[in-house]
Amino acid sequence: MVTKNYPTPRPSLSEVKEQFKIWRKTRKSPRPIPKKLWATAVNLTAKHTISQISKELVLDYSTLKKRAAVKKKTGSASMSPADFIEVNLQPPAAVAECIVEMQDIAGAKMRMHFRGKTDFDLLELAKAFWSKKP
């Protein structure tokens, strides 16, 4: 039998508001908000603004914003799709091309065609051709 992993449904803003209301009624003394409740509030930032969440849940805006920022930093980058991908559509740079033709008085000819190679020394090539002994 194959088991399927279905994503767990995320609670809506009204459901989380109800959870906070129950927690506030049942706590015995002033205590910090439990991590689980903070986590559900932070998860709401995927669909709602921090301002909306802080107003509805009666939370400190700055604290919620900091916790949401920490979640973004620690969240897995490989799991979320890229927001922007740069595609270079420019044609490649022109390829350097050079043709060298030499002919001496005796009729000896030399022709060289260089493509994509730009680090040769033309003066040395010419010296080698002209200094040859018949």
MARDO-629430 format. One record per residue: residue in one letter; x, y, z of N, C-alpha, C, O in turn. Coordinates in steps of 0.2 Angstrom, whole numbers. Each point is the difference from the previous one (the first is absolute). Layout:
REM MARDO-629430
KEFI   resn     n_X     n_Y     n_Z    ca_X    ca_Y    ca_Z     c_X     c_Y     c_Z     o_X     o_Y     o_Z
KEFI      A       X       Y       Z       X       Y       Z       X       Y       Z       X       Y       Z
...
This chain:
REM MARDO-629430
KEFI   resn     n_X     n_Y     n_Z    ca_X    ca_Y    ca_Z     c_X     c_Y     c_Z     o_X     o_Y     o_Z
KEFI      M       4      -6       0      -4       6       0       4       6       0       5       1       4
KEFI      V      -6       4      -8       4       6      -1      -3       5       4      -6       2      -1
KEFI      T      10       2       5      -3       5       4       2       7      -3       5       0      -3
KEFI      K     -10       4       2       1       7      -3       1       5       6      -4       0       5
KEFI      N       9       4      -7       1       6       5      -4       6      -3       2       3      -5
KEFI      Y      -7      -1       8      -4       6      -1       2       5       4       2       0       6
KEFI      P      -2       6      -9       2       6       4      -5       2       5      -6      -1      -1
KEFI      T       9       2       7      -5       2       5      -3       7      -1       4       4      -2
KEFI      P     -10      -4       3      -4       7      -1       3       5       5       1      -1       5
KEFI      R       0       7      -8       2       6       4      -6       3       3      -5       1      -4
KEFI      P       5       1      10      -6       3       3      -1       7      -2       5       3      -2
KEFI      S     -11      -1       1      -2       6      -2       1       6       5       2      -2       6
KEFI      L      -2       8      -8       1       5       5      -5       0       6       2       1       6
KEFI      S      -8      -2      -8      -5      -1       5       1      -6       5      -2       1       6
KEFI      E       4      -6      -9       2      -6       5       5       1       5       0      -1       5
KEFI      V       5       5      -8       6       1       4      -2       6       6       2      -1       5
KEFI      K      -6       5      -8      -3       5       5      -4      -3       6       1       2       6
KEFI      E      -5      -7      -8      -3      -4       5       5      -4       5      -2       0       6
KEFI      Q       7      -3      -9       5      -3       4       3       5       5       1      -2       6
KEFI      F       1       8      -8       2       5       5      -5       2       5       2       1       6
KEFI      K      -8       0      -8      -5       1       5      -1      -5       5       0       2       6
KEFI      I       0      -8      -8       0      -6       5       6       0       5       0       0       6
KEFI      W       6       1      -9       6       1       4       0       5       5       2       0       6
KEFI      R      -4       6      -8      -1       6       4      -5      -1       6       2       2       6
KEFI      K      -7      -6      -8      -5      -1       6       2      -5       5      -1       0       6
KEFI      T       5      -5      -9       2      -6       5       7       1       3       1      -4       5
KEFI      R       3       9      -6       6       1       3      -1       2       7      -5       4       1
KEFI      K       9      -6       4      -1       2       7       3       6       2      -3       4       4
KEFI      S       9      -2      -7       3       6       1       3       3      -6       1      -4      -5
KEFI      P       2      10       5       3       3      -6       6      -4      -2       5      -1       4
KEFI      R      -5      -3      -9       5      -4      -3       1       2      -7      -4       3      -4
KEFI      P      10      -5       2       2       1      -7      -4      -4      -5      -3      -6       2
KEFI      I       1       8      -8      -4      -4      -5       4      -6      -1       6       0      -2
KEFI      P      -9      -6       2       4      -6      -2       2       0      -7      -2       3      -5
KEFI      K       8      -7       4       3       0      -6      -4      -2      -6       0       2      -6
KEFI      K      -4      -7       8      -5      -3      -5      -5       5      -3      -1       0      -6
KEFI      L      -1       4      11      -5       6      -3       4       5      -4      -3       2      -5
KEFI      W       9       0       7       4       4      -4       1      -3      -7       0       4      -5
KEFI      A       2     -10       5       1      -3      -7      -6       0      -4       0       1      -6
KEFI      T      -6      -2       9      -6       0      -4      -2       7      -3      -2       1      -5
KEFI      A       4       4       9      -1       7      -2       5       2      -5      -2       3      -5
KEFI      V       8      -5       5       5       1      -5      -2      -3      -6       2       2      -6
KEFI      N      -4      -8       6      -2      -4      -6      -6       4      -4      -1      -1      -6
KEFI      L      -3       5      10      -5       4      -4       3       5      -4      -4       3      -5
KEFI      T      10      -1       5       3       5      -4       1      -2      -7       1       4      -4
KEFI      A      -2     -10       3       0      -3      -7      -7       3      -4       1       1      -6
KEFI      K      -6       0      10      -6       2      -4      -2       7       3      -4       4      -4
KEFI      H       6      -1       9      -2       6       3       6       5       2       5      -3       0
KEFI      T      -7       9       0       6       5       2       1      -1       7      -4      -2       4
KEFI      I      10       5      -2       2       0       8      -5       4       3      -2      -1       6
KEFI      S       0       7      -9      -5       5       3      -6      -4       2      -3       1       5
KEFI      Q       0      -4     -10      -7      -3       1       1      -6       5      -5       0       5
KEFI      I      10      -4      -5       1      -5       5       0       3       7      -3      -2       5
KEFI      S       8       7      -4       1       3       7      -7       3       2      -1       0       6
KEFI      K      -3       4     -10      -6       3       2      -5      -6       2      -3       1       5
KEFI      E       2      -6      -9      -5      -5       1       2      -4       7      -5      -2       4
KEFI      L      11       0      -4       2      -4       6       3       4       6       1      -3       5
KEFI      V      -2       9      -5       3       5       5       7      -2       2       1      -2       6
KEFI      L       3       3     -11       7      -2       1       4       6      -1      -2       5      -4
KEFI      D       8      -4       7       5       5      -1       3      -1      -8       2      -5      -2
KEFI      Y      -3      11      -1       1       0      -8       8      -2      -1       2      -4      -4
KEFI      S       2       8       8       7      -1       0       3      -7       1       4      -3      -3
KEFI      T      -7       0       8       2      -7       2      -2      -4      -5       4      -5      -2
KEFI      L     -10       5      -1      -2      -4      -5       4       1      -6       2      -5      -4
KEFI      K       0      11       2       4       1      -6       7      -3       1       2      -3      -5
KEFI      K       1       3      11       6      -3       1       0      -7       0       4      -3      -4
KEFI      R      -9       0       6      -1      -8       0      -1      -2      -7       2      -5      -2
KEFI      A      -6       9      -2      -1      -2      -7       6       1      -4       2      -4      -4
KEFI      A       3       9       6       6       1      -4       5      -6       2       3      -3      -5
KEFI      V      -3       1      11       4      -6       2      -2      -6      -4       4      -4      -2
KEFI      K     -11       3       2      -2      -6      -4       2       0      -7       1      -5      -3
KEFI      K      -1      11       0       2       0      -7       7      -1      -1       2      -4      -5
KEFI      K       2       6      10       7      -2      -1       2      -7       1       4      -3      -3
KEFI      T      -7       0       8       1      -7       2      -4      -5      -5       2      -6       0
KEFI      G      -7       9      -4      -4      -5      -4       5      -2      -6       5       3      -1
KEFI      S      -7      -9      -1       4      -3      -5       0       3      -7      -6       1      -2
KEFI      A      11       2      -1       0       3      -6      -1      -5      -6      -3       2      -5
KEFI      S       5      -8       6      -1      -5      -5      -8      -2      -1      -2      -2      -5
KEFI      M      -2       3      10      -7      -2       0      -4       6      -3      -5      -2      -3
KEFI      S       7       8       3      -4       5      -3       2       2      -7       6      -1      -1
KEFI      P     -11       2      -3       2       1      -7       4       7      -1      -2       5       4
KEFI      A       6      -4      -9       3       6      -1      -5       6      -2      -4      -2      -4
KEFI      D       5       8       7      -4       5      -2       2       3      -7      -4       3      -4
KEFI      F      11      -3       3       3       3      -6       5      -4      -3       5      -2       4
KEFI      I      -5       0     -10       6      -3      -3       2       4      -6      -4       2      -5
KEFI      E      10       0       5       3       4      -6       2      -5      -5       4      -5       1
KEFI      V      -6       7      -7       2      -4      -6       3       5      -5      -2       5      -2
KEFI      N       8      -7       0       4       4      -4      -2      -1      -7       2      -5      -3
KEFI      L      -5       9      -1      -2      -1      -7       4       4      -5      -2       0      -5
KEFI      Q       7       3       8       5       4      -5       4      -5      -4       2      -5       3
KEFI      P      -1       7      -9       4      -5      -4       7       0       3       3       5       3
KEFI      P       1     -10      -4       7       0       2       4       5      -3      -1       2      -6
KEFI      A       6       0       9       5       5      -2       3      -2      -7       1      -6      -1
KEFI      A       0      11      -3       3      -2      -7       7      -3       1       4       2       4
KEFI      V      -3      -7      -8       6      -4       0       5       4      -4      -1       2      -6
KEFI      A       7      -1       9       6       3      -3       2      -4      -6       1      -6       0
KEFI      E       0       9      -6       2      -3      -6       6       4      -3      -1       6      -1
KEFI      C       6     -10      -2       5       4      -3       3      -4      -6       1      -6       1
KEFI      I       0       9      -6       4      -4      -6       6       4      -2       0       6      -1
KEFI      V       5     -10       1       7       3      -1       3      -3      -7       0      -6       0
KEFI      E       1      10      -5       3      -3      -6       6       4      -1       1       6       0
KEFI      M       5     -10      -2       6       3      -1       3      -3      -7      -1      -6      -1
KEFI      Q       5      10      -2       3      -3      -7       6       4       0       1       6       0
KEFI      D       5     -10      -2       6       3      -1       2       1      -7      -4      -2      -4
KEFI      I       9       5       2       2       1      -7       1      -6      -4      -2       0      -6
KEFI      A       4      -5       9       1      -7      -3      -6      -3      -2       0      -5      -3
KEFI      G      -6       7       6      -6      -3      -1      -3      -4       5      -5      -3       0
KEFI      A       9       2       6      -2      -4       5      -6       3       4       0       6       1
KEFI      K      -5     -10       0      -6       3       3      -2      -3       7       2      -6       1
KEFI      M      -5       9       3      -2      -3       6      -7       4       2       0       6       0
KEFI      R      -5     -10       2      -6       2       2      -2      -3       6       0      -7       0
KEFI      M      -2      11       5      -2      -3       6      -7       3       2      -1       6      -1
KEFI      H      -3     -10       4      -7       2       1      -1      -2       8       0      -6       2
KEFI      F      -1      11       2      -1      -1       7      -7       2       2      -2       5      -2
KEFI      R      -1     -10       6      -7       2       2       0      -2       7       1      -6       2
KEFI      G      -3      11       2      -1      -1       7       6       1       4       0       0       6
KEFI      K       6       0      -9       6       0       3       3       7      -1       1       3      -5
KEFI      T       0       1      11       2       7      -1       7       1       4       2       6       0
KEFI      D       1     -11       2       6       1       4       7      -2      -4       5      -1       3
KEFI      F      -6       1      -9       6      -1      -4       4       7      -2      -3       5       1
KEFI      D       9      -6      -3       5       6      -1       1       0      -7       4      -3      -3
KEFI      L      -8       8      -1       1       1      -7       7       2      -2       2      -3      -5
KEFI      L       1       7       9       7       2      -2       5      -6       0       4       0      -5
KEFI      E      -5      -4      10       5      -6       0      -2      -5      -6       5      -3      -3
KEFI      L     -11       2       1      -2      -4      -6       3       3      -6       3      -3      -4
KEFI      A      -3      10       3       3       3      -6       7      -1       0       3      -1      -5
KEFI      K       1       2      11       7       0       0       2      -7      -2       5      -1      -4
KEFI      A      -9      -5       7       2      -6      -2      -1      -2      -8       4      -3      -3
KEFI      F      -9       6       0      -1      -1      -7       5       4      -4       3      -3      -5
KEFI      W      -1       9       7       5       4      -4       7      -2       1       4       1      -4
KEFI      S      -3      -5       9       7      -1       2       2      -7      -3       5      -3       2
KEFI      K      -9      -1      -5       1      -6      -3       6       0      -5       0       5      -3
KEFI      K       3     -11       3       6       0      -5      -3      -5      -5      -2      -5       1
KEFI      P       3       7      -8      -2      -4      -5       5      -6      -1      -1      -4      -5
